[in-house]
Amino acid sequence: MRILFLGYWGLNDGLTASTVFPHLQILQARPDVAAIRLVTIERGAEAQADLRFAPGFETDKISFEPLRSKPSGNIILNKIEDFTRFPNELVKQVAEFRPDFILARGAPAGALAYLVWKKIKLPFYVESFEPHADYMLESGVWRRYDPRYLFQKHWERRQKQLALGLMPVAENYRQQLVQEGVPAGRVVTVPCSVNARDFAFSAEARARVRQRLNWAAEAVVGVYVGKFGGIYYDAEAFGVFRAAADHFGPGFRLLVLTPDPVAEVQRKAAAAGIAAGAVFVIKAPHHEVPDYLAAADFAFATIKPAPCRRFCSAIKIGEYWASGLPVLVPPGVGDDSAIAEAEGGGAVFDLGLPASLPAALGRIGAVLVRPGYRAAIHELAVRHRSVDRARIAYADLLPVV
């Protein structure tokens, strides 16, 4: 079979590296897959760049052709232009590449796949299918009458009706989709996969990173990976970091891996009362993330609670668990908040209940003194976030050609 794999992030985006590339390797390994065309959406400076796969990435069957977004000062007009132009460009790629179907990563990419189906009736599947429109609405990023919300909501409804297969990232959402009338045989849960071996704890990396940062071996280090704002806490996150600093005392250190401007994050940490020497902020390439996680003792997943958040699967939580880190997480985050509480993978806090944060930090502290806690938590990633879940879903859903 020939597959056009449609992502929604740039080739060099960390989400592409962490969530798309592992699935491309699974597909490439199948003997019934003859060729894969990866299509990404490039924005900003990357839209004009000469883009290539990173050295070492196996591409025997994979070709690459980006969609390049035109710069615009108005984000709404920019997205409208993308969703009117990109379907036509994809139709041209289909004529050239001749895929059997489109496999879209995420509901926004699924919207483009649907718009191509509308023109030429090319079958499509959507993995990492989530209620993206409601995520953005409930996070305050979009408003109910924002054209982006209205169109995305409609396109998600059409994906549910027309996609040959949907792969939601949370079991909670699979059950919801079946209740909405999507045939159960067309829906398989595939949480955001993590290569647990790549993220496994390394004592050598831990010592090396701490020595480079001049952090003591006995320091308690909390790590946060990702952006601030949007669907994530912003000022509130730094309040949580400060609470951790107060709980663990002068030896606490905060490690932040983020695409946000370093100086801006440092300013926010200082405003929260966290000493400059206790914070290290870096924009790290994805392949360096495991070493930084090894240097930490626990992790933050400061995702804004919202009703639809129980349908998500944060890749960062899978990576944290693979490194053996207990996670401080709000309630109702996908299937993960319940797993953290029930299976020892961390502790849940609710900013609406002020006493819950110090209590959760106390539970994190109790985990840190358990012998072998990292190995036990690593097994959560093996059980719940294995790339084998995607392999099984592809076997169940994709056609035999």
C-alpha positions, 0 to 999 in steps of 0.5 A: 500500500502507498500512504500519504501521512499528513502531520500538522506540525513542522518537520523539526517540531518536537511533536513531529519527532516524538509522535510522528517519526515512531509511527512512520517507522512502524509503517515502514517496517510493514512488508505490505507498505510500498511507499510513504509520503510525509507531508508536514505544515511549515510556518514562520522561518521554517516555511522558507527553509531547506528541510531534511530528515535528521541524520540517522532517521531511516527513510527507505520507503519515506519521501517528504513534501512540506506544505508551506504556510504564507506569512501573515500578521493576522492569524485567523486570515493565515489559517483561512488561507491555509485551509483554502490553499492546502487541500488543492496542493494536497490534491496535486500531491495525491495525483503525483504520489498515488496513495491508497489513502491519507493517514492524518495525525490529529484532528486539524490534519484530519480536517485537511484530509476530509477537505481532500476527500470532499474533492476527490473521495480519497479514503482517510484515517485519523490517528491522535483524534481528539476534540481539538475545537473544544480543547481550544474553546475550553482553554480560552484560546478560541471563542465560540463564534471564532471562525476557527472554532466553527469550522474545526467543530464541523470538520471534526463531525465530518471526520467522525462520519467519514473516516475509515478509522479513528484512533483516539488517544484516550480510552475515555474518548473511544467510549464517547465516540461509540456513544455518539454512534461511531461504529466500535469497529472503526475506533481503536485507542492509541495513546501518544506512544513513547519509545520507553527504551529511548527514555529509560533512566540513565545514571550516567546521564543524570550525573553528567547533566547535574555536574554541568549545571553545578547541581548537587547530587542530593538536590531535588529537581523538578522538570517541566517540558513544553509551552506555557499558555494556551491549553497549559497553565502559564502564571499558575504553573510558576505558582506550582513551581514556587510551591514545590520550591517551598515544599522541598526547601533550599535544595530544590532546582527547577529544570524547564525545557521549552520552545518559549523564549528563555529570558521570558521564562526566567523572568516569570520564574523570578516573578514567582520568587524562585531564585535565579540560581535554582532555575535552568531554562533551555530549548533542547532538541528532542534527542537531548530530552531523555538526559535532562529527564534523567537529571530530574526526580519528578515532573510537572504536567501543568495542563489546564483542567477542562471537561474535554481534557479527559480525552487527551494524551499528553506525550510529555507524561509518557516520556516522564513515566518512561524516565521513571518520574512521578508526575504532578498533574491536575485532575481529568487529564486523559486517562493519565490522572487516574493512572497516576493515582491508582498505579503510583505514577504521581499525584493529582492536584486541583488549584480550585482546592488550595490544600490539594497542592501541598498534599500532592507534593507530599505524596510526590516526596513519599514516592522519591524515598521508595527504593526502585521507584524509577524502575516501577514507574518506567513500567507504566510507560511500557504498559500504557504508552508502548508503540505496540499500541499503534502497531496493533491499531494499524493492523486492525484498521488499515486495509490489506492491499 
